[in-house]
Amino acid sequence: MGCLKLTYNQAFETPLKVVYRTAAVEQKSVQGFLSVDPLADQRSWVSPYNFVQNNPLNRIDPDGRLDWVANREGEVYWDENATSQATTKTG
């Protein structure tokens, strides 16, 4: 594959249909990530290959490690009590 240069929050696709991101590596034919979440041991209820705890509409995950939520005004903040969808506040 050669030398690949990655920049923050950018993705690109190779001829092998592998998408490289700064937080994870995704393969289009599998429709999932090839790299394990670095905090997978702390989230046993989801796949270790998940991204944003499988909820991309209500969560963001800038570096693949944090539980961030948005309030009613759309402001994103860290909530240490957001450990699952049941405990995550929705705006």
C-alpha positions in Angstrom: 0.0 0.0 0.0 2.9 2.3 0.4 3.2 5.3 2.7 -0.2 6.9 3.6 -0.4 10.4 5.0 -3.4 10.9 7.4 -4.7 14.3 8.5 -7.2 15.0 11.3 -10.9 14.1 10.5 -10.2 13.3 6.9 -11.0 10.1 5.0 -9.8 8.7 1.7 -10.4 5.4 -0.2 -7.7 3.2 -1.7 -8.1 0.9 -4.8 -8.7 -2.0 -2.3 -11.8 -0.2 -1.0 -10.3 0.5 2.4 -11.2 3.8 3.9 -8.6 5.3 6.2 -9.7 7.8 8.9 -7.7 9.2 11.9 -9.9 7.4 14.4 -10.5 4.0 12.6 -10.0 2.0 9.4 -13.1 0.9 7.6 -13.5 -1.6 4.7 -16.4 -1.0 2.4 -17.1 -4.6 1.5 -17.5 -5.5 5.2 -19.5 -2.4 6.1 -17.6 -2.1 9.4 -14.3 -1.1 10.9 -11.1 -3.2 10.7 -9.6 -1.6 13.8 -10.7 -2.4 17.4 -12.0 0.5 19.5 -9.2 1.3 22.0 -11.7 1.5 24.8 -13.6 -1.7 23.8 -13.0 -3.3 27.2 -15.0 -0.5 28.8 -18.0 -1.0 26.4 -18.8 -4.7 26.5 -22.4 -4.1 25.4 -21.3 -3.1 21.8 -19.0 -4.6 19.3 -15.3 -3.8 19.7 -15.4 -2.6 16.1 -18.2 -0.1 16.7 -18.1 3.6 16.0 -20.0 6.2 18.1 -21.6 3.3 19.9 -23.5 2.5 16.7 -25.6 5.7 17.0 -24.1 8.2 14.5 -27.2 10.5 14.5 -27.1 11.2 18.3 -23.4 10.9 19.0 -20.2 12.3 17.8 -16.8 10.7 18.5 -14.0 13.1 17.5 -11.2 10.7 18.3 -13.0 7.4 18.9 -12.8 7.5 22.6 -15.3 9.8 24.2 -19.0 9.9 25.1 -20.2 13.3 24.0 -23.8 14.4 24.0 -25.7 17.5 22.6 -28.2 19.6 24.6 -31.4 21.2 23.3 -29.4 24.2 21.9 -27.2 21.8 19.9 -24.1 22.5 22.1 -21.9 19.4 22.5 -20.6 18.5 25.9 -19.0 15.7 27.9 -21.4 13.7 30.2 -19.6 11.2 32.4 -23.0 9.6 33.2 -23.7 8.8 29.5 -22.8 5.2 29.6 -25.5 3.8 27.3 -28.4 5.0 25.2 -30.7 4.6 28.3 -28.6 7.1 30.3 -27.9 9.5 27.5 -29.9 12.7 27.5 -31.5 13.7 24.2 -32.1 17.3 23.2 
